Amino acid sequence: MQIGYFTNQYPTVSHTFIRREIQALEQRGHVVQRLAVRPSRTTVIDPDDIAEANLTHYILDLRALVLLGCVARIFFRAPLRSMRALMLMVNLATRNGNSYARHMAYLLEGMVLASWCRRYALEHLHVHFGTNPAAVALVAHAITEVPFSMTVHGPEEFDRPEALSLSDKIAAAAFVVAVSSYGRSQLLRWVPMDCWKKIHVVRCGVGDDYLNAASTVQGENRRLVTVGRLSEQKGHFILLDAAAKLRAQGIPFHFTIVGEGPLRRDIERRINQLGLDDCIELLGAATQDQVKEQLLRARALVLPSLAEGLPVVLMESMALGRPVLATFIAGIPELVTPDVGWLVPAGDVKSLARALRHILTLDPHALMVCGEAARHRIRERHDVREAAHLLERLITAHRAQPASIERGKDARDLAGRKWNVTLWRTKSLKR
């Protein structure tokens, strides 16, 4: 089957789960085209990501004349459907603060994507993230009637569902994937009950490089690691304050912070203010092999996030036999149970410091038992091959539906305002 995978930026350091998913589908015999709006804004350093970048087609890498040529060909081949796509974007822009410039950009990008759907004879288009790539895919679907689906990760989609026209995207999609039951529950809030059946849970997974990694002796005695983009939602400042409490209590430790992002300078400044330069290391961006090395060296992974979907790095750590400390948010409690790690309230410095102290002083045998339980849980629930199998079933089920007219009708109704999930939501709130 010819499948297109589309997202905003690909590959990036934090999107290894997309690469694993694509490769698992290819191993099942499918041909997968990598499609994206733009390359990663940060330098790609992992060899596997560099290889993926060479296989990916980028809309914004096209020269202006080539892009306009794609748009013109699509318009002349399908003028009525192109006009419907235009009406659809105008409709969504009007309902979202008159954001016409942004939605016209989606229209042009969607017409290029539609040309790629035709060029590669795509039978299905799958989108990761319900943000701007889903809007672009909505345009391509309205023009080509190639069925599309999307995986919604959060937290951005859950923070501003109305601004993202999330309900409209769900209405037009063949099916929608959430990565946790929590994520599915958030999507159910924004659509009528007759759309609920199209929203499924497919958990992200890890590959054999983690699932079959050799069991090793527990990590260095006082070393902990956190892995994630240096951004507001990851809670690094909470972690630093908790580390300062450990230092005040005379508990020795060493933290390695893996990741890069806009808060790096602020984090460096805070480390210096707290006098933690000798026990906290900022490693920066890392390859997958380097991340794995840091996880294996550590006693546990710490992820003090303030907002999340379901972080794949938790699965990677657990697959390597390393327990995890995270927060009671989003889908994390579905993954981190009491036998495989610890959960604390998000933003609670005192609770985080207590949990860190517990991990640093825990008996090595108890830590090993916890790590082995974590390995078992990931092998049981988060094998990427099982995720690919579930996606394959969903994709082929919708491919088998003969009524592409009905799927096209969703987009036409949105353009003509005959059926509008957002209006349903507004009315239900008023009641």
VOGU-3710 file (C-alpha; in Angstrom, 3 decimals, decimal comma):
1> mqigyftnqy> 0,000/0,000/0,000  1,202/3,507/-0,830  1,097/5,639/2,343  2,176/9,227/2,913  3,468/10,369/6,310  3,197/14,113/6,761  4,166/16,508/9,531  5,461/20,032/10,062  9,179/19,292/10,588  10,822/15,935/9,967
11> ptvshtfirr> 13,060/14,507/11,176  13,811/16,211/14,473  15,515/15,051/17,671  12,178/14,618/19,451  10,428/12,735/16,610  12,232/9,395/16,700  8,861/7,730/17,320  7,712/8,814/13,836  10,816/7,283/12,249  10,243/4,028/14,136
21> eiqaleqrgh> 6,607/3,944/13,061  7,450/4,544/9,394  10,128/1,858/9,384  7,824/-0,630/11,098  5,172/-0,052/8,410  7,791/-0,509/5,709  8,808/-3,803/7,309  5,183/-4,861/6,903  5,497/-4,352/3,141  4,111/-0,827/2,692
31> vvqrlavrps> 5,724/1,970/0,702  5,868/5,110/2,856  6,626/8,567/1,463  8,107/11,018/3,982  6,520/14,447/3,485  6,933/17,610/5,571  6,343/21,339/5,460  9,975/22,141/6,269  13,220/20,564/7,494  14,068/20,680/11,181
41> rttvidpddi> 14,878/24,176/12,438  17,677/22,695/14,534  20,690/20,871/13,158  20,084/17,147/12,731  23,010/15,192/14,212  21,782/11,604/14,531  22,935/9,448/11,578  19,501/7,806/11,298  17,831/11,228/11,196  20,258/12,423/8,531
51> aeanlthyil> 19,329/9,387/6,439  15,630/10,143/6,932  16,125/13,779/5,923  17,556/12,597/2,610  14,351/10,616/1,990  11,965/13,437/2,899  10,197/15,837/0,518  9,791/19,393/1,866  7,171/21,860/0,655  9,154/24,947/1,632
61> dlralvllgc> 12,311/23,615/-0,031  10,643/24,029/-3,420  11,639/27,010/-5,506  8,874/29,598/-5,829  8,227/28,805/-9,507  8,050/25,064/-8,826  5,639/25,627/-5,932  3,424/27,884/-8,029  3,550/25,329/-10,844  2,247/22,626/-8,474
71> variffrapl> -0,553/24,933/-7,348  -1,498/25,849/-10,934  -1,574/22,218/-12,122  -3,805/21,176/-9,227  -6,156/24,110/-9,817  -6,560/23,403/-13,541  -6,984/19,667/-13,013  -9,513/20,038/-10,174  -10,902/23,600/-10,236  -14,130/22,851/-8,340
81> rsmralmlmv> -12,393/20,906/-5,593  -9,727/23,609/-5,359  -12,445/26,209/-4,898  -14,033/24,055/-2,203  -10,652/23,894/-0,453  -10,414/27,687/-0,695  -13,897/28,054/0,824  -12,930/25,626/3,575  -9,866/27,667/4,548  -11,820/30,938/4,401
91> nlatrngnsy> -14,470/29,367/6,635  -11,890/28,205/9,197  -10,006/31,514/9,071  -13,217/33,497/9,681  -14,027/31,424/12,745  -10,475/31,747/14,086  -9,875/35,455/14,428  -9,855/36,264/10,701  -6,473/34,565/10,310  -6,669/34,674/6,524
101> arhmaylleg> -2,937/34,947/5,778  -2,154/31,821/7,792  -4,979/29,820/6,245  -4,071/30,922/2,728  -0,571/29,588/3,424  -2,209/26,293/4,456  -4,160/26,353/1,185  -1,026/26,713/-0,965  0,849/24,077/1,043  -2,158/21,778/0,834
111> mvlaswcrry> -2,282/22,128/-2,949  1,380/21,096/-3,144  0,615/18,168/-0,860  -2,322/17,266/-3,123  0,052/17,213/-6,112  2,329/14,830/-4,192  -0,655/12,598/-3,348  -1,273/12,271/-7,092  2,415/11,932/-8,036  3,060/9,087/-5,604
121> alehlhvhfg> -0,404/7,513/-6,049  -0,992/7,690/-2,308  -3,836/5,573/-1,002  -3,722/7,089/2,475  -2,186/10,137/4,150  -1,287/9,962/7,847  -0,435/13,130/9,757  1,424/13,464/13,036  0,113/16,294/15,245  -3,261/17,998/15,003
131> tnpaavalva> -1,690/21,436/14,513  -0,828/23,086/11,178  0,099/19,863/9,287  -3,437/18,573/9,855  -4,847/21,784/8,327  -2,603/21,296/5,274  -3,708/17,658/4,997  -7,339/18,786/5,226  -6,812/20,863/2,089  -5,162/17,950/0,247
141> haitevpfsm> -8,049/15,685/1,253  -10,662/18,175/0,055  -8,952/18,325/-3,359  -7,939/14,691/-3,916  -10,347/12,806/-1,597  -7,391/10,667/-0,542  -8,410/9,629/2,995  -6,307/11,098/5,767  -5,857/10,358/9,450  -3,926/12,028/12,229
151> tvhgpeefdr> -2,154/11,175/15,450  -2,804/13,758/18,162  -0,107/13,826/20,834  -0,759/16,898/23,004  -0,334/19,081/24,883  -0,604/21,834/22,251  -3,774/20,438/20,699  -5,407/20,235/24,120  -4,339/23,775/25,057  -6,102/25,478/22,140
161> pealslsdki> -8,442/23,086/20,344  -10,770/25,789/19,038  -7,966/27,910/17,589  -6,654/24,802/15,819  -10,117/23,873/14,451  -9,509/20,462/15,988  -13,139/19,378/15,792  -13,266/20,128/12,057  -10,132/18,086/11,445  -11,551/15,147/13,399
171> aaaafvvavs> -14,805/15,379/11,441  -13,037/15,167/8,083  -10,476/12,498/9,062  -10,995/8,829/8,273  -9,833/8,090/11,806  -7,895/9,787/14,603  -5,240/8,285/16,862  -4,557/9,341/20,445  -1,392/8,069/22,147  -3,119/7,468/25,500
181> sygrsqllrw> -6,589/7,053/26,951  -6,189/10,487/28,494  -5,486/11,936/25,058  -8,561/10,227/23,638  -10,687/11,637/26,458  -9,576/15,166/25,581  -10,552/14,669/21,944  -13,968/13,282/22,911  -14,743/16,619/24,594  -14,692/18,470/21,279
191> vpmdcwkkih> -16,817/16,299/18,991  -20,369/14,883/19,049  -20,846/11,261/20,094  -21,228/9,992/16,543  -17,548/10,930/15,983  -16,300/9,066/19,051  -16,016/5,744/17,212  -13,360/7,116/14,877  -10,974/8,064/17,745  -8,638/5,204/18,706
201> vvrcgvgddy> -5,747/4,688/21,112  -2,496/3,516/19,526  0,419/3,767/21,926  3,822/4,884/20,667  6,451/2,196/20,790  10,162/1,513/20,826  12,165/-0,814/18,599  14,472/-3,769/19,081  17,426/-1,501/19,820  15,715/-0,797/23,146
211> lnaastvqge> 13,512/-3,852/23,613  16,415/-6,267/23,136  19,117/-4,204/24,821  21,273/-6,304/27,112  20,433/-6,059/30,782  23,131/-4,088/32,569  24,135/-3,349/36,133  22,213/-0,415/37,594  23,588/2,984/36,639  26,159/4,985/38,543
221> nrrlvtvgrl> 25,230/5,360/42,168  24,494/9,098/42,338  23,812/9,911/38,687  20,351/10,964/37,451  19,383/12,135/33,981  16,607/14,167/32,387  16,012/14,186/28,635  13,870/16,732/26,826  13,709/20,007/24,980  14,733/22,995/27,099
231> seqkghfill> 11,295/24,588/27,039  8,720/25,810/29,532  6,612/22,655/29,597  9,476/20,358/30,666  9,770/21,816/34,183  13,539/22,245/34,354  13,326/25,122/36,847  11,287/22,949/39,222  14,009/20,324/38,952  16,749/22,856/39,715
241> daaaklraqg> 14,952/24,099/42,826  14,474/20,511/44,004  18,180/19,843/43,382  19,037/22,874/45,520  17,047/21,324/48,377  19,035/18,102/48,033  22,272/20,071/48,151  21,075/21,871/51,329  20,363/18,469/52,914  23,894/17,289/52,142
251> ipfhftivge> 22,826/14,577/49,687  25,421/14,029/46,928  24,143/13,672/43,349  24,984/14,425/39,733  22,372/15,496/37,187  22,846/15,339/33,422  20,358/17,408/31,416  20,143/16,192/27,813  18,472/18,453/25,262  18,571/21,834/23,629
261> gplrrdierr> 16,060/24,653/23,404  15,145/28,301/23,927  15,577/28,240/27,724  19,193/27,127/27,744  20,641/30,477/28,840  17,980/30,919/31,531  18,684/27,433/32,839  22,440/28,079/32,876  21,820/31,311/34,791  19,605/29,555/37,343
271> inqlglddci> 22,162/26,776/37,870  24,767/29,426/38,604  22,447/31,328/40,974  21,785/28,166/42,975  25,469/27,216/43,106  24,892/23,895/41,350  27,531/24,169/38,621  29,556/21,294/40,070  26,674/18,784/40,129  24,512/19,647/37,087
281> ellgaatqdq> 25,765/19,156/33,531  24,025/20,566/30,436  24,889/18,098/27,693  22,960/19,733/24,844  21,492/17,904/21,851  22,393/14,229/21,573  22,099/11,341/19,148  19,981/8,315/20,014  23,127/6,354/20,927  24,229/9,162/23,251
291> vkeqllrara> 20,781/9,295/24,880  20,895/5,551/25,424  24,365/5,831/26,937  23,215/8,522/29,374  20,168/6,470/30,388  22,316/3,399/31,043  24,765/5,399/33,145  21,978/6,836/35,291  20,277/5,484/38,361  16,910/6,720/37,014
301> lvlpslaegl> 15,323/9,105/34,513  13,649/12,217/35,944  11,000/14,077/33,928  9,405/16,922/35,967  7,101/18,067/33,151  4,348/20,656/33,549  2,564/19,596/30,345  2,932/16,499/28,169  1,338/14,003/25,850  3,054/10,704/26,655
311> pvvlmesmal> 6,856/11,108/26,493  8,611/8,388/24,515  11,809/8,898/26,531  9,991/7,352/29,517  9,461/4,220/27,428  13,101/4,220/26,326  14,364/4,486/29,889  12,043/1,762/31,127  12,972/-0,539/28,233  16,609/-0,258/29,359
321> grpvlatfia> 15,698/-1,262/32,906  15,905/2,219/34,367  13,055/3,336/36,655  11,486/6,748/36,062  10,321/9,681/38,161  7,675/11,809/36,441  4,584/13,899/37,169  0,871/13,129/37,538  -0,163/14,662/34,206  -1,712/13,647/30,877
331> gipelvtpdv> -1,097/10,018/29,871  1,922/9,464/32,122  0,022/7,628/34,920  -1,118/5,070/32,305  2,534/4,198/31,743  4,246/4,777/35,092  2,704/2,525/37,722  4,001/2,154/41,326  6,046/-0,943/40,470  8,077/0,765/37,712
341> gwlvpagdvk> 8,644/4,284/39,029  7,334/7,264/40,948  4,916/10,102/40,238  4,716/13,492/41,950  2,375/16,472/41,473  3,543/18,765/38,666  5,184/21,943/39,914  5,608/20,670/43,495  9,259/21,264/44,412  9,024/19,672/47,860
351> slaralrhil> 7,437/16,450/46,558  9,988/16,231/43,770  12,877/16,724/46,221  11,502/13,990/48,505  11,161/11,585/45,570  14,691/12,362/44,380  16,058/11,721/47,843  14,208/8,396/47,951  15,693/7,302/44,603  19,212/8,359/45,562
361> tldphalmvc> 19,078/6,408/48,826  17,107/3,387/47,605  18,560/-0,067/48,131  20,255/-1,280/44,873  18,273/-4,529/44,841  14,959/-2,671/45,120  16,062/-0,381/42,309  16,930/-3,401/40,139  13,539/-5,027/40,781  11,805/-1,785/39,812
371> geaarhrire> 13,909/-1,564/36,625  13,090/-5,128/35,576  9,371/-4,481/36,080  9,753/-1,403/33,882  11,420/-3,477/31,121  8,583/-5,993/31,213  5,905/-3,308/31,015  7,416/-1,738/27,893  7,874/-5,084/26,159  4,269/-5,899/26,914
381> rhdvreaahl> 2,647/-2,586/25,887  4,983/-0,464/23,754  6,466/-2,516/20,929  6,491/-0,337/17,804  5,619/-3,369/15,671  2,310/-3,707/17,490  1,636/0,019/16,987  2,337/-0,360/13,266  0,036/-3,387/13,094  -2,825/-1,435/14,682
391> lerlitahra> -2,260/1,514/12,340  -2,175/-0,833/9,356  -5,539/-2,285/10,347  -7,082/1,164/10,665  -5,602/2,382/7,373  -6,634/-0,685/5,377  -10,116/-0,679/6,899  -10,697/2,836/5,624  -9,017/2,108/2,329  -11,523/-0,716/1,846
401> qpasiergkd> -14,471/1,698/2,093  -15,701/2,325/-1,449  -17,421/5,617/-0,612  -14,666/8,159/-1,102  -17,600/10,402/-2,007  -18,742/10,244/1,598  -15,293/11,130/2,875  -15,177/13,990/0,404  -18,610/15,041/1,608  -17,141/15,808/5,048
411> ardlagrkwn> -14,824/18,399/3,520  -17,544/19,822/1,230  -19,939/20,183/4,138  -17,289/22,010/6,144  -16,701/24,383/3,247  -20,432/25,009/2,781  -21,247/25,207/6,516  -23,863/22,442/6,142  -22,440/20,599/9,146  -20,226/22,215/11,701
421> vtlwrtkslk> -18,791/20,516/14,790  -17,570/23,809/16,227  -21,116/25,172/16,113  -22,300/21,995/17,868  -19,740/22,633/20,584  -20,844/26,247/21,044  -24,513/25,261/21,327  -23,768/22,517/23,835  -21,844/24,975/26,019  -24,768/27,386/25,980
431> r> -27,074/24,658/27,188
//
